[in-house]
Every structure is written in C-alpha cells, then in structure tokens.
Amino acid sequence: ADDTQAFLTAEGLLEPGEWERMADGDRYLTVYFWMTALVQQSLEKGLITHHQQRRLEEVIGATQEHADGIAGEVNNSMPMPYVGVVSLFLKLVLICVSTSWGIHMAKQRAQQPSDWDAEFSLWWFV
C-alpha cells in the first residue's frame, strides 16, 4: 500500500490528503468511482452519447463486481484444516444417520409378514 501511494503521488494522480480519505482495504473501489465520475463528466461535455455512457457504466459495474468477489475471497476463505475437519465430521454424521435408519428399516421389515408386496419389491430393487 505504501508503494502504491508513493507511485500515485509521484505520478501526480493523488491530491494531498486523498489517500487518507479512502477507506482502508477498499481503495480499489475508489478507482471505479473515479471511472464512473469520468464517464459522467464526458457525457456532460458531450464527448460520449447516452448509450455509450450506459454501456460504460455497465462494464465498470461488472468489473467492480468481479474485483469485489476476488477481494472478498482472498480475505474470507476458510483455512484448509477447518474445511477438512468439518468435512470429516459431516461424513461421519451421514454414515451414522444412514446406518441407524438402515437398521431401523431392517427391524421394521423383519416384523412384517414375508409376502412379496409392492413395498418389499421397491426396497429390494433399490
């Protein structure tokens, strides 16, 4: 961030105090605001048409959404050990529940008469 600030200041792209007014962590969003403001100024000066303005703002918005998605994933992804433990726990719970219900259905079936009815056929083939 310090290198970016130094570069932008050296290029004359930052006014005094502008870097501090930007929100920490979301400075990249300021660039999209600048681009939208430039598009609006271009429209007011007659450099672009209304159709071009709408199209540019759509493209800027879509790009901002993609950048926001990437930035959100970088800082908010779950650590792999946590994901592995949760995944293992979920699989164990599913095995236990499946086995429990299988035993329950087998007991219920054992108490039924041994006719070949529709329910038995369904469970047999599934």
C-alpha positions, 0 to 999 in steps of 0.5 A: 500500500505504501508503494502504491501511494508513493507511485500515485503521488509521484505520478501526480494522480493523488491530491494531498490528503486523498489517500487518507480519505479512502477507506482502508482495504477498499481503495480499489473501489475508489478507482471505479468511482473515479471511472464512473465520475469520468464517464459522467463528466464526458457525457456532460461535455458531450464527448460520449452519447447516452448509450455509450455512457450506459454501456460504460457504466455497465462494464465498470459495474461488472468489473467492480463486481468481479474485483469485489468477489476476488477481494472478498475471497482472498480475505474470507476463505476458510483455512484448509484444516477447518474445511477438512475437519468439518468435512470429516465430521459431516461424513461421519454424521451421514454414515451414522444417520444412514446406518441407524435408519438402515437398521431401523428399516431392517427391524421394521421389515423383519416384523412384517409378514414375508409376502412379496408386496409392492413395498418389499419389491421397491426396497429390494430393487433399490 
